Amino acid sequence: MSSTPAEAPAVASSPPPWELLRPLAAGATVAHGWRVADLSPVQNGACVVTLANARGRSHRVHICRNDGTPHGLVYTRRLDLVVMNDGRGDLPTEEGLAQAVARLAHVVAANERTAADGFFAELLPHTARMERFAGAQLR
């Protein structure tokens, strides 16, 4: 049986888009003790910012395309920042983390105007990602 696109493993097509987070870099504090731990390349229609704190907690924030119906905790004109916590949108987000994600969105919004169009072409809206990848790979 041949593999369909939804079953194919994700392949990064470009390096992580650190220019989107500038002036933040790995290790930089975002807000309320949350810092940038990592940024993935675009895979499965999104890039993932991992935020971590000194207590050893971490959360993954998927940066998806905003198609006009964002599903994330916060969004910009072109992007949707979705905290992936297996809550299906009904779990409350810790205030400090929410403020860190909001600060991250402000940084992203300032940089999205200069991001390459090719970057946006690789992204999918969150709903399309959930349908295409059945949620299993999206942690």
C-alpha positions in Angstrom: 0.0 0.0 0.0 1.4 3.4 -0.9 1.8 6.2 1.6 -0.5 9.2 1.3 0.7 12.7 2.1 -1.1 12.6 5.5 0.9 9.4 6.4 4.2 10.6 5.1 6.8 11.6 7.8 7.3 15.4 8.2 10.4 16.7 6.5 11.8 20.1 7.4 12.1 22.2 4.2 14.0 25.1 5.7 15.9 26.0 8.8 14.1 27.3 11.9 12.8 30.8 11.2 14.7 32.6 14.0 14.3 35.9 12.2 10.6 35.7 13.1 11.6 35.9 16.8 14.3 38.6 16.6 15.6 40.0 19.0 14.7 36.8 20.9 17.1 33.8 20.6 17.5 30.5 22.3 17.7 31.1 26.1 16.1 34.6 25.9 13.5 35.4 28.6 10.1 36.2 27.1 8.1 37.1 30.2 7.3 35.9 33.7 10.2 33.5 33.9 9.4 31.8 30.6 12.3 31.6 28.1 12.7 30.4 24.5 14.1 26.9 24.7 13.9 26.0 21.0 12.4 26.8 17.6 11.8 24.1 15.1 11.8 24.3 11.3 8.4 24.3 9.6 7.1 20.7 9.9 3.5 19.5 9.4 2.4 23.0 8.5 3.8 24.9 11.5 7.0 25.8 13.3 7.1 25.2 17.1 8.5 27.5 19.8 9.2 25.6 23.0 8.9 27.9 26.1 10.5 26.6 29.3 10.7 28.0 32.9 13.1 27.5 35.8 10.7 24.9 37.4 11.4 22.6 34.5 8.0 23.0 32.8 7.8 23.5 29.1 5.0 24.2 26.6 5.0 24.0 22.8 3.5 26.9 20.9 2.7 26.1 17.3 2.9 29.0 14.9 0.4 28.3 12.2 -1.1 30.4 9.4 -4.0 32.7 10.4 -6.6 32.1 7.7 -9.1 34.6 9.3 -10.4 32.1 11.9 -7.6 31.7 14.4 -7.8 29.1 17.1 -4.7 30.1 19.1 -4.4 31.7 22.5 -3.3 34.8 20.6 -2.8 35.7 16.9 -1.3 38.3 14.6 -2.5 39.5 11.2 -0.9 36.5 9.4 -0.1 34.0 12.2 -1.9 32.0 14.9 -0.1 31.0 18.1 -1.6 27.8 19.4 -0.5 26.3 22.8 -0.6 22.6 22.4 -1.6 21.1 25.8 -4.1 18.4 24.8 -6.9 20.6 26.1 -8.8 20.9 22.8 -9.3 24.6 23.6 -11.1 24.1 26.9 -8.3 24.1 29.4 -7.3 27.3 31.1 -3.8 28.7 30.4 -1.7 29.7 33.4 -1.6 33.5 33.5 2.2 33.8 33.3 2.4 31.5 30.3 -0.4 33.4 28.6 1.5 36.6 29.1 4.6 35.1 27.7 2.8 33.8 24.6 1.2 37.3 24.2 4.7 38.9 24.4 5.9 36.3 21.8 3.0 37.3 19.5 4.1 41.0 19.8 7.6 40.1 18.7 6.3 37.8 15.9 3.9 40.6 14.7 6.7 43.1 14.4 8.8 40.6 12.3 6.1 39.0 10.1 6.1 42.0 7.8 9.7 41.2 6.7 9.4 37.4 6.7 9.8 35.7 3.3 6.6 34.8 1.5 8.0 31.3 1.2 7.8 30.9 4.9 4.0 31.6 4.9 3.5 29.3 2.0 4.8 26.4 4.1 2.3 27.1 6.9 -1.2 25.7 7.3 -4.1 26.9 9.4 -4.5 25.0 12.7 -7.8 23.3 11.6 -6.2 22.1 8.3 -3.3 20.7 10.3 -5.5 18.8 12.7 -7.5 17.3 9.8 -4.5 16.4 7.7 -2.3 15.0 10.4 -5.1 13.7 12.7 -3.6 15.4 15.7 -1.3 12.4 16.5 1.9 14.1 15.3 1.0 17.5 16.6 2.3 17.8 20.1 
